[in-house]
Amino acid sequence: MKTSELLQDLYGLTKRLEDIRLFRQDMPFNNTQMQLLGEILRADEAGQRIISSRLAKLLGITRSAVSQIVNKLEEKKIVRRVSDEHDRKIAYIELTPEAQKLYEQMCVRADLILGRVVAQLGEDKVAGFIAGANEFIDAFHAAADDVEASAVAAEKLS
């Protein structure tokens, strides 16, 4: 496979994946906000509380980005910061009861869409796609790291 063709295919696929919208445009949350809300709910369901640094790690974004998202959601009365009883420096992020209801409604829509995708393609094909995509991404990162290490080593020798 030619590199130029592979690059074109990857750019096209990336664009199409970015265009996937589980939630309608009129929904009050974007995909990142939905992921953040989901992590807060998962922590709550596990009997845990969650702080912004943990959210940043789980979402793969910076603490600053989490802070901006939380600020916007706090303005909309979707989340609230709750200080720790023992350490006022720690602020837990929690959903408001109204937000929990809205999030659950949005998840129903996502479940319907994804359920239809699985029904159309089959579980094996969907699982294979996800496994293959993850394997490709891991191989890509490993190759990029190798190329970078080789370039650094070559620079040191010259």
C-alpha positions in Angstrom: 0.0 0.0 0.0 1.4 3.4 -1.0 2.0 5.9 1.8 0.1 8.7 0.0 -2.9 6.5 -0.4 -2.8 5.3 3.2 -2.6 8.9 4.4 -5.6 9.9 2.3 -7.5 7.0 3.6 -6.6 7.8 7.2 -7.5 11.5 6.8 -10.8 10.5 5.3 -11.6 8.0 8.0 -10.6 10.4 10.7 -12.9 13.1 9.3 -15.8 10.6 9.1 -15.2 9.5 12.7 -15.2 13.1 13.8 -18.5 13.6 12.1 -20.2 10.9 14.2 -22.7 12.6 16.5 -24.3 10.4 19.1 -26.3 13.4 20.2 -28.4 15.8 18.2 -27.2 19.4 17.7 -29.9 20.7 20.0 -28.7 18.5 22.9 -27.2 20.7 25.6 -23.9 18.8 25.8 -21.1 18.0 23.4 -19.3 14.6 23.2 -16.5 15.7 25.7 -19.1 17.0 28.1 -21.0 13.8 27.9 -17.9 11.8 28.6 -17.2 14.0 31.6 -20.7 13.5 32.9 -20.5 9.8 32.3 -17.3 9.6 34.4 -18.9 11.5 37.2 -21.9 9.1 37.1 -19.6 6.0 37.0 -17.7 7.3 40.1 -21.0 7.9 41.9 -22.3 4.5 41.0 -19.1 3.0 42.4 -19.7 4.9 45.7 -16.8 7.2 44.9 -16.4 11.0 44.5 -14.3 12.4 41.7 -12.0 15.5 41.4 -10.9 17.4 38.3 -7.4 15.9 38.1 -9.0 12.4 38.0 -11.4 13.5 35.3 -8.5 15.0 33.3 -6.7 11.7 33.4 -9.7 9.6 32.5 -10.6 11.9 29.6 -7.1 12.4 28.4 -7.3 16.1 28.6 -5.6 18.8 30.7 -6.8 19.9 34.1 -7.3 23.3 32.6 -9.6 21.9 30.0 -11.6 20.1 32.6 -11.8 23.3 34.6 -13.2 25.1 31.6 -15.8 22.4 30.9 -16.8 22.3 34.6 -17.1 26.1 34.7 -19.5 26.1 31.7 -21.5 23.2 33.1 -21.6 24.8 36.5 -23.0 28.0 34.9 -25.8 25.9 33.4 -26.5 24.3 36.8 -25.5 20.8 35.4 -22.6 20.2 37.9 -21.5 21.6 41.2 -18.2 21.7 43.0 -18.5 20.4 46.6 -15.6 21.0 49.0 -14.2 18.0 51.0 -15.3 18.1 54.6 -11.7 17.6 55.8 -9.6 19.3 53.2 -11.0 22.5 51.7 -8.4 22.4 48.9 -10.2 19.4 47.4 -13.3 20.0 45.4 -15.4 17.1 44.2 -17.4 17.4 41.0 -21.0 16.2 41.2 -24.0 16.2 38.9 -27.2 18.1 39.9 -30.3 15.9 40.1 -31.7 17.6 37.0 -28.5 16.8 35.0 -28.7 13.2 36.0 -32.2 12.9 34.4 -31.1 14.7 31.3 -28.0 12.6 30.9 -30.0 9.4 31.2 -32.4 10.6 28.5 -29.4 11.3 26.2 -27.9 7.9 26.9 -31.2 6.3 25.8 -30.8 7.9 22.4 -27.1 6.8 22.2 -28.1 3.2 23.1 -30.8 3.2 20.4 -28.3 4.4 17.7 -25.5 2.0 18.8 -28.0 -0.9 19.2 -29.0 -0.4 15.6 -25.4 -0.3 14.4 -24.7 -3.6 16.2 -27.9 -5.1 14.8 -26.8 -4.1 11.3 -23.2 -5.1 11.5 -23.2 -7.8 14.2 -21.3 -7.9 17.4 -18.3 -9.6 16.0 -17.8 -7.1 13.3 -18.2 -4.1 15.7 -15.8 -5.7 18.2 -13.4 -6.5 15.4 -13.5 -2.9 14.2 -12.8 -1.5 17.6 -10.0 -4.1 18.3 -8.5 -3.5 14.9 -8.6 0.3 15.3 -7.0 0.1 18.7 -4.3 -2.3 17.4 -3.6 0.1 14.5 -3.3 3.1 16.9 -1.0 1.2 19.2 1.2 0.1 16.2 1.2 3.7 14.9 2.3 5.2 18.2 5.0 2.5 18.6 6.3 3.2 15.0 6.3 7.0 15.6 8.2 6.5 18.9 10.8 4.3 17.1 11.2 6.9 14.3 11.6 9.7 16.9 14.1 7.7 18.9 16.1 7.0 15.8 16.1 10.6 14.8 17.3 11.7 18.3 20.0 9.0 18.2 21.1 10.2 14.7 21.3 13.8 15.9 23.5 12.8 18.9 25.9 11.0 16.6 26.3 13.9 14.2 
